[in-house]
Amino acid sequence: MPENTETWVNRSFALENMMKNIYVYQKQAIKAGKEKKRESYLEYIPNPELEKWSACDEPDRYNNTEIQHSLSCMAKHNYLYIVADMGDYQPCSRQSDPKCPPDGHYQFNTAVVYDKAGYLIAKYHKINLFYEFQFDVPLKESLFLLKHLLGNLGEDNVGKLLIADIPIYNRKRNSYPELNMLKEENNSRPSNDSFQSFVFHDLYNFVPLIDIKDKRTICHNKLCCSLTYEKVTNTDDVFAFGAFDGLHTFEGTYYIQVCILLKCKNSNLTSCGEPDKNSITFFKQFKIEGTFNTSYIFPEILLSNASDLLLLAAPNTWKYATGILQSEIQLEYPVVSAAMLARVYEKDHILLSDKNPNKRTQFDFPRDQRNLLLHERIKVDILVFPEDGIYGYRFNRKGVESYLEYIPDPDLEDWNACDEPDRYNNTEVQHSLSCMAKNNNLYIVANIGDNQPCSRKNDPNCPPDGHYQFNTAVVYNKTGYLITKYHKINLFYEYQFDVPPERKSVSFETPFGKFGVMICFDIIFRNPAIELLENHNVDNIVFPTAWMDALPILAAIQFHSAFAAGANVNFLAANLKNSSIKVHGSGIYSAEGYLDFHYDNEDVGKLLIAEIPIRNRKRNSYPEPKNMTEENNSMTSNNRFQSLVFRDLYNFVPLVDIQGKRTICHNKLCCSLTYEKKMDTDDVFAFGAFDGLHTYEGTYYIQVCILLKCKNSSLTSCGEPEQNSKTFFKQFKIEGTFTTAYIYPEILLSNASDLLLLAAPNTWNYAKGILQSENQLEYPVVSAAMLARVYENDLTINHGNHMLPEIVVITALLAISNYIFG
């Protein structure tokens, strides 16, 4: 993201940022789109540090160890050390290990080593997994060394069997390169011919190699690179010399510094950095130097033969020492590239400073989040990504423009961006999403920005810059076709976007149900929320969102699950993740309660997968008429008080006794509570009612009956955000004289870590304006409420531009799997 999101940036810069986020999406799509169970291929591998075992001599010590028996005998019979890769199955129990997977065992990608007598002498669990969702990351990171006649052999977990005579080394420690005073002014020609191009998704600075011999210097951030070279002769090959100093984030996150001489793919300088292995250019000599700030520098030289096969330069034709790579004689084949890649390990996990809140935090999936739980090893049909997840926000109109793409109308044309990427210019994000859907056999729902050209000649509402900018949800089917797009109607501080002139609700059909599309703030208003229920007759809602908790009635998991229950739909909510500003909480919800949800205070997202029921949605029913007055209280109502809840003034009564019945009214709404606590605690609870027009961060009419824990012992704190409770309720029943059928029931609980939880589906029920729990809930109660929306009392349809505070990381992702009942 730019330092200033109010400044226009070029498309290349915008695309680089968006593609980093697309990469995260692709990882989750791969997780969701494939079967990943490999349990039958694993064997229990004992710890060689605790016991001595030759599987060849004792094949029956453990069951199902046929592979280990074969490897052990191979080593023994051929008098060899054998190193092989296999899967380790290690049983565990959550009683003694809270991180134990739900299926009761760990699965590790494992290297095993057998000595010449067939004994297992070492095993190593791979630490850094690469799309290996079938395996777990080991809890304890460890390496091992084999002491052998040849010296100390460290073991790495990738590679190919090679045989050679190797020298015995007394390895010297890496040395830092000597301090070089390099700068771009050292070029033998002016550096105004520098350009930028992508190398493995990183944006490098480059200078072209024009002359047959020359000296070129190029810098990037704190790294300056120098090249002195001489070609044998000039050819049609285009070469460039580049530098990169930064955090690499594609297929792994790690900090690198690179000085590289490379052949470009073709004559276009934008092709410099594209994969290429064909060269016809010989170099008489070259010398590369760099101002690296690490001693871990890895020199590389790639050559090409007549068959376009990559080769390595012979050992006696080049040399490397302390940050200088050079070849003083002509190499035997044409050069494809020569580089020094330095790893700055200490910078791998640096996050951007809080002093620059507009910059996107570099994201990575920590190792323990790469593990799939057992229930995540099922086939997935539809994957939903969060709002603003690709381009971010806190833009003004000009600042976001380069992040937008023209999105065609799927009602007017069929387009598969994966198959036809060139039909429209600048549609790289749509191409990636389309291919993600097609390659993983998934429906994909994502949020991007739509740039729709217009002219004031035929559209008087056309903005002055000649185009509309819409916050847009796009839907791709399993073959990669764009089947639906929806322009967000109810914006929330999103001044960079326009409210669509045609405020159209959108739905789409699948073999596993009909889905409506909403984005974030849309859930509050009749259009599109009730339009989808009443006019489109949807059974499911997909919901990209960037939702900030607004306790005590509008936390993400609280209200999204309540909408599912009140509207009798399946609800798929994919939220952004930045817990420091209370933006968290994704979930898959049914009318009966949550199927899965993720809510914590860490900035680590999670892929949610659940089987959803096929619904035949019933229309909402009005609650039965009730005769309630405050005189129905089991104690006198003269202890009634008022307090603010999300800026609205509620009427309350306190819950003084361990059990009782309380009734409270506000305007035309009366609410009744019958309750019994397990025991009295220091917690202060109150029961409240509100019937009126809410006007903070949106204008909409609500009726609310709410049981809640107060922030402290002062009754004026009742209604302040709270998520800590130690009070169990044996049972409670809440009723209200609501004047609408659109009533959304909510229950929030709290665990020992003060994290909000939802009540399990079988512990409560809701019907026709009555919310009750007849058995003790599994955790202490924070709040229980019914929030009703009286849409016809809204003063206006809200299209005010409102927007949540900035999100700097995107991690929370969501998927569902469909289950069809027979």
N, C-alpha and C positions, 0 to 999 in steps of 0.2 A: 504494500500500500504506500502511496506517496506520503511525505511528511505533512503536506497540506492537501486535504481531500477536496479543497475548493479550487484547486488548480488543475487545468486540463493536462492530461498526459497522453503520450502517443500510444497507438494501439499495441505496439510490441511490448511496452512496459505493462500495460493493463493485462495483456494476454499472458505474460510471464507469471503474474500474480495469480490469475484465475486458474492456470494450468497446474500450479502447485496444489490448489484446492481440489481440482478435478482428479489429481493423482490420489488424494485421500479417498475420494468417492470410489475410484476404480478398485482400490484395495478392499473396500467394503462390498462392492458388487461381486468381486471374485469370491469373497467369503460367503456371500449369500447365494451365489449362483451355482455352486458345485457341491456334490456329495463329498464328504471329507472323512468318513470313518475308515480307519485303518487298523482297528484293534486286532483283527485276526492275524495280522502280519507281524505282531510284536512278540517278544519273548521277555521273560523276567531275566535280567542280567545281574548277578550278584556283585557285591562290591569287592574288588580284588585287594583292597587295603585291609579288609576285615577277614577274608578267608582265602585259602589257596585252593584252586580248582582247575583240574584238567578235564574238560568236557569229553575229550576223546577217551580218557581212562575211566571216567565216572559219568557215563551218559544219563544215568537215572537219578542223579542227586536232585534234580529239579524236573518238573513236568514241562513238556512242550518246549524243549530246548534243542530241537533238531538242527537248527542253523548253527548254533554255537558248537554243537558236536562236530559238524562238518568243518567249520573253520579251525577248530582245535586240532583235528586230525590232519588237515591240510598243512598246518604249521609243523606238526610233529613228523609226519611222513616225508616231508620235503625239506626238513631241517632249515626252516625259514622263520623269520619274524613275519607275521601276518597282521596287517592293519586293514580293517573292513568297517563298513557303515551298516548299521541295522537299527531297528526300533527297540527301545527299552520300555518294558511295562512294569511300573513300580506301584504296588498297591498303597493306598493311604486311607485315612479316616478323618472326617471333619471333626470328630470328637477331640482328636489330638492335633489336628492340622486344619485351621480354618480356611486355608487356601486350597485344600484338596478339591479337585474338580468334582462335579455332581455325580459322575459315573464311578467314583471311588478309586481312581488310579491316575497316575501321571503317565504321559506318553512322551518320550524323549527321542530326538534324533541323536544317535549315539555312535561314537567310534570305539571299537574294541581292538585290543592289541594282544596277540598271543606270541609267546616266545618259542624258541626252537624245540622245546619239549612239549609244547601244546598247552602250556598253562596260560590262563587269562591273567595278564600282568597289569593292565590298565584299561579303564573305560573313561570316555569323555562325553559329556552331554553338551550338545551344541548350544551356544549362548545366543548368538545373533541369527534369528530365524528369518527366512526370506520367503514370504507368502506360504509358509508351512503351517497352515492353520490346523492341521491334524496333530501337531505336536505342541507340547508345553515348553515354556522357557524355564530352565532350572532355577530353583529358588536360590541356590548357592552357586555363584560363579567360581569355577575353579579350572585351572590348567594343570597339565602334568608333563613331566619330563621323563624320557627313557634314558637310562644310563646304559651305554653300549660300547663295544669296542671302538666304534666310529666317533664317539664323543656324545654330547648331549643333543638328542633329537627332540625338538618340540613338535607337537602334533597339531595339524590343522585339519578341518573337517570338509575340505573340498579338494578336488583334484583328480588326477589320472595316474594310473600305474606307469611309472617310468623306471628304467634300469640304467645305472651308470656308476662308474667309479667316482666316488666323491672324496675330496680332500678332507683332512682333519683340520678343523679350524680352532684357533684360539681367538674368539670373536672380540673385536675392539668395540668400545662404546661409540655410538654415533656422535659425530662432531658437528657443531653449528658452523654454517658457512661463514667465511670471512666477510666483514662488513664491506659492502660495495656501494659506492655513491653513484647510483644509476638514476637517471631521469630521462624523460622523453626528449629533452633538448639534445641528448647525446646522439640522436639520429644523424646519419650522414645526409639525410634529406629532411625537409620540413615534415612535422608529424600531423599536418592538417589532413592527411589522407587516412587517418584512423577511422575505424568503423566498429560496429558491434554485431555479433552473431552468436547463436546458441550452440553450445557444446554440451550434449547430454543434459539439456534443459537448463543449463546455467548460461547467463549472458556474459560473454567474454568481450574484452576490448582487443582489437586486432589492428595490425598494420600490414599492408600487402608487401610481398617481395617482388619488386618490379625489375630490378637490375640483376645481372648475372652474378654480381657479388656486391656486398653492401654490409652495413651495420645498421641494425634496427633496434629500437628500444620502445617498449610499451608498458604502461602502468595500469594497475587496477587496485583501487583502495590503497593499502599500504605496501603492495607488492609491485616492484619494477623488474622487468625482465629484459635482458640484452641478448641479441643474436649477432654474431659475426659469421658470415657464410660465403661460400663460393660454389656455384654450380659448374658442372662440366660444360654444359651448353644450355641455352634457353630452349624451352619446349612450350607446347600449348598448355601444359599444366599450370594451374593457378595455385600459388602457395601464399600462406599468411603466417604471421607470428603473433601469438596472443598471450594474454595474461588474465588470470582470474584469482580473486582473493575473497572468499566468502563461504557462507553456509550452503552446502549442497542439500537439496530437499527432495530429489526425485529418487524413488526406490531406496530410501534410507536417508537419514539426516546426519551429516558429518561435515566438518569444516576442512576445506582444502585450499591450497595455494598451488597454482599451476602456471608454468611457463611452457608454451608449446609451439613448435614449428609443425605445420600440417599442410597437406594438400587439400584443396577445396574440391567439393564434389563436381562442380562445373565452373564455368566462367563467371557466374553470378556470385558476388562476394557474400550474399546471404546464405550460400551453400557451404561456406567455410564452417566446419564443425559437424556437418552431416556425415554419417558413416561412409567411409570410402576405403577401398583396399587396392586400387589400381593406380599405378604411377609409372611414368616413363622418364623421370628426372633423376639423374645422378648428381650427387654433391661431392666436390673434391674435398671439402672440409667444412666443418661448422663448429661453433662453440656457443653454448647457451649458459648464461649466468642469471641468478635471481637474488633478490633481497629477502630471502625466506627468513621467517622468525621461528623456525623449528629445525631440529636436527634430523627429523624423520622425513627424508626426501628420497623419492623412489624414481630412478632414471629409466626411461623407456625409449627404445628405438624400434620402429616397425618398417620393414622393407616389403617390396612386392616383386614376385617373379612374373614370368611371361604368362602364367596361368591365372594371374590375379589372386594367387594364394599369399597369405601373409607369412613373412619370415622374420626371424630375429637376426640382428647383425652378429657376425662372428666375434668371439670374445677379444681377439687381438686387434680389432679394427676400431675400437672406441675405448674410452675410459671415463670414469666418474670419480670425483673427490670433492668433498665439502662444498656442495652446491654448484659445481661446474661440470657440465656434460659436454664432451667434445669428441670429435673424430678428426684426426689430423691427416688421414689418408682417405682416398675414395672408397666408399663402401661397395660391396660386391654386387648389390642390386639397387634399383631405384628406391628412393625414400618415400614412404607414406607419411610418417610422422616421427618426430623426436621431441621428447618432453621430459620435464621433471615435475612429478606430482608430489606435493608435500602434504602431510597430514598434521594439522594442528589440533591434536586430540583434546587439549584443555579447553578449546572453544566449542566443542561439539554440542553442549547443552545450554549455551547462552541464550537467554530470552531478551527481546528488545526492551529498552529502558522504559519504565513507567513515565519518564519525562516526555516521551514521544507517544502519547496515547493513540495517535492516528495511525501509527505503524502497526501492521499486522504481526502478531507474535508468530515466530517460526514454530511450526507444529511438528510433532512427532508422535507416533503411537508407542508409548512405553511398552517394554517387552511383555509385561504381564497382561496387557490388553490385546496382544496378538493371539492369545489362547482362545480357542472356541470352547464354550461349554458344550456338554453333551447335547442339549436341546438345540444347539446352533448347528448341528450336523445334519439338518434336514433340508429338503429342497424348498426353495423360496420362489414365490411367484411375483411379488411386487416389492419394490424398494423405494423408500421415501427419504429425501434429503432435506435439510433445514432451509429456512428462509435466509437470504443473504449469505449463504454458505460459500458461494463461488467468488463473489466480488467484494463482500463486506459492505459497510455503510458508513454513515456520518459524512456523506458527500453533500455538496451542493449540486445544482443541475449540471454545471459545466464539468465539475470534477468527475462525475460518473459516466460521462458520455462515451469515453473510449472503452468502457467495460460492457457496453450494450451491443447487441447484435440484432439485425433484422430477423424477425421470426415470422415466417409465412403463416397464413390462415389454413389450418388443416381441414376446415370445412370446404375450402375452395380448391385445394390441390393436395395430392399425395406426394410426400417427400421423405425419402430415407437418406438422411445426411451422411450416414456411414457409407452407403453405396454411391451417393452423388455429392461428394463434398464441395464440388465447384459450382453447383447450381447458383449459389449466392456468395458474394464476397464476404470475408470476415465473419465466418460462421464456425470457427474452430471449436468453440465450446459445444455448440449443437452437434458437431461431428463427433466429439468425444462422448457425449451423452448417448447419442444414437448407437455408436459402436459398443458402448458399455451395455446397453440393453440387448443388442443383437448377440454379442459375443458371450453373454452370460445367461441368455434365455430368460430375461426378466422384464417386467414392466418397471420403468424408471419414472419417478416423479421428482423433479428438481426445480429450483427457483433461480431464474436469471432475469436480466433486464432486456426489454424489447424496445427497439428503436423503430418507430413507424413514421415514415416521411408524410408530410401533409403540406397543403398550400392554402394560404388565406384567401386565395381567389375563389376556391370552392368550399372552404371550411373556415368560417369566421372565428372558430375557437382554436384554430391552429396556433401553437405557441410561436413567439417571434423568431425562434431559431429554426423554424421550418420542420420540426418533427416532434412527435409525442415520445415520452419516455415512460414506460409502464413497468411496475413491479409484476413479474409474470411467473406463473407456474406452467411448466411444460410436462407433457406425459408422452412417453415412448412405449410402443408395444414390444413384444418379445422379438420381433423381426427388425426393430430399429426405426419403424415409422413413427413420425410425429402424429399423434392421434388427437391431442387436445392441447389448447393453451388457454389460460385464464388470466385476465388482468385484475389485479387486486383492486377492490372497490373502496375499502375503508382504510385509508392510509394513516399512519401513526408517526407524526413528525418526519415524514419522508418528503422533504421539500425538493429532492432531486427527481421525484416522479410526479406524473400527472394522474389525476383521477380519470378513468376511462369515460369518454363521452357516452358510450353505450355500456351501462352498468349491468352486465350480462352474467348470470350464474351459469356454471359449466359442469357437466358430468360426462362420464364415459363408461362404456360397457366392457366387461371382461367375462371370460367363461366362469369366473368364480364370484360374480356379483356386480352390482352397479355402484359406481363411486362418484361422489361429489367432491369438488375441489374448493378449499378455502385457504386463505393465507392469514395467519396470525389474528390481527384485530377484527377481521371479518366475522369471527365467531360470535361477536357481541351483537350483531345487527341482523335484522330480518333478511335483508339482501346482502349476502347470498345464503345465510344459514337456513332460514325457514323456507326460502324459495327452493332450495335443494330438497328439503324434506317433503314439502307439500306439492310442488309442481314437477320436480324431477323424480320423486319417489325413490330416492337413493337409499341403499341399505348400509353404505360405508362412506366414510369421509377420509380423504387424505389431506394432511394439514402441515405443510411446511411453516415453521414459526421461528421467531426470535423473541421469545417471551420472557419478560422479567417478572419474578414473583411479586405479587401485590397482596400479601397477607393482610387480614385473615380470611378473605373470601376468594381471591383470584390468584393463588399460586398455580403454577403450570400444571402439575400433576393433579391438583385439586379440581380445577375448573374443567380441564379437558376430559377427565374421567367422569365428572358430573354431567357434562354435555352428552357423552355417550349413553349414560344411564337415563337421563331425562328425555333424550330424543330417540332412544331405542335403536341405536346404530353401533356399528363397529367404527372406532375412531383411531386413526393412525397419526400420532403427533410426533414430528421430528423437530426437536428444538436445538438451537445453538447451545454452546457450553462455555460459560465464563462465570464460575460460581462467585468470584469476588464481587460481582455486581448483581448477583442473584438471578442470572440468566442460566437456567438449568431445568431439567425435568422433561424427558421424553417418555412416551409410553404407547402401548397398544391396548386399547380399552374396548370392552364390549358392554352391552346394556347391563350385564350382571356384575360387572366390576372389571378390574384390571386383568389382562392376560400376561403382561410383563411391563415393567417400567424401570427407569433408571433415574435416581436422584441422589446426589451426594455433593460434597463441597470441594471435590477435586476437579481440576480442569482436564479430566480424561474422559473421553466419550466412550460409548459402548454401542455395538451393533445389537439391536433387539430383534429377536425372531420369535414369533408365536403362531400357533394355528388358530385361525379365526372361524367362528361358526358362520354358516350361511344363514342369513336372516330373511324373514318375511316381515318387514317392519310394520308394526301397528301404529295407527295414528294416535297422537297424544290425546289423552282423556282429561277432561276437567275434573278437579277434585270434587268429591261429594260435598254438598252444603253442610256447614257445621255452625253450631250456635256456641260461640265463645265470647266470654267477657273476662275482664281481669278479676271479677269476683269469684271466678272458678279456682283461684289459687288456694293451695292448702294452707297458706298463711296470708295475712293481710298484705295488700299491695302498696301500703304507704312507704315501703322501702324502695320504691321504683326510683331509678336515676337515669340520667342521659350521658352518653359518651360517644366519641367519634369513631367510626369505622370507615377507613378509606375515604375520609373527609365528609362522610354523611353522619348526621346526628341521629343515633338510634335511641329508642327507649329500652331500658334494661331492668331486670330484677335479678338480685343475687341468688345463688344457690347456697343456702346456709346449712341446711340439714343434709344428712347422708342419703336420704331419699325424700321424694316429695313430688308435688305437681305444681308447676308454675305456668301462669298465663300472662302475656304481655301484648299490648296493642299499640299500633302506630297508624294514624289516619284510618283507612278502612281495613287494614290487615290486623288480625289477631292471631297470635301464635301460642301453642300449648306444648308443654314439655312434661312428660312423666319420666322419672329417672330413679336409679338407685346406684350409688357408688359402692365399690368394694369396701373402702374404708375412707375415713376423712384424712386429708393431708393438708399441708400448708398452702396448696394451690387454691387460688380464688377463681371460681367459675361464675359466669353470669349467663342469663338467657335474654336475648334481645329481639327486637322487631324493627323493621324499617319499611316504609311504603312511600316511595317518592321518586323524584327525578334526580338521578346521579349526574353531577356536572364536572367532576374532576377527571382529566385525561379522557374526555369523551362525554357525550350527553346521551343518556339512555335511562329509561324508567325501569326500576327494579322493585321487587317485594322480597324481603329476606326474613326468615326465621333462623336464628343462630344460637347455638350453645357454644361458648368459647371460654378458654382459659385466659384470665387477665394477665398482663405483663408482670404485675407485682401486687402487693396487698392493697394498693390504692384503687378504688373503683374507677377513677378517671383513666386508669391504664387499660381498662377493658376495651378492646378493639385495636390496641397497638399490635404491630406484628410480633408474633410469638411462635416458637417451635419447640419449646421445652415443657414437658409435663411429666408428672409422676402419679397421676390419678387414673385408676382403672374404674370403668363403669360396668356394673353387672348387666345393666340393661338401660335403654332409653327409648322413648317414642316421641317424635316431634310431628305436630300437625299444624296446618295453617289455613286461614280462610282466603286463599289465593283467588284472584279473579282471572287467571290465565291457565292454559294447559301446559305452558312451557316452563316447567319447574325442573331445576337441576340439583340433584342431591349430592352433598359433599360430606366426606368424613376424612379428617386428618388425624394421624397418630404420631407419636414421637418415640424413638428408641433411646437407648442409653447414651448414644452419641449425639443426641439432640438433632437427629436427622428426621425430616418428615417422611412418613410412610402412609400408604393407603391401606384401608381395612380390607382383609381378604374377602373375596366375593361371597363366600358362603357364610359370612358372619353378620350380614346385614341385608335388608331388603327395602325396596321403595315401590310404592304404587299409589297413584292418584292423590298426591299431596301428603303422603304419610311416609316418613323415614323412620325406621326403627332397627334396633339391634336387640335381639331377645336373649343373647348369650354374651358373656364377657368377651370384649375384643382382646386381641392378643398383645396389644401395646397400650400405654396410657393415651388418653384422648386429649388432643389439642383443640379440635373444634368439630362440630357436626352441624350442618346447615342445609336449608333448601333456599336456593337463589332462583327466583322466578323473574322472567323477562316479560313485561307487559308492553309488547312492541307497539301496539296501537296508541299508547300514551307518550311515545317519543315525540318531542317537539318537532324535530326534523330528522331526516336521514343524515347520519353523521358522516361527513366527508372531510372533516377537519384534518389537517396534516399533522399527525402525531407520530413520534418515532421513539423507540427505546434508546437508551444510551449505548455507546459504542461497544461492539463485540470485537475482541482481538484474537480469539482463537476459534477454530471450528473443529469440533470433535464429535459432538453428539449425533449419532446416525441411527437410522431405524429401518427395519425390514419386517415384513410379515410373510407368513406362509399360510396358504389356504387349505382348509380341511373340508372335504365334501362328505357329508353324512350319507350313508347308504340307505 
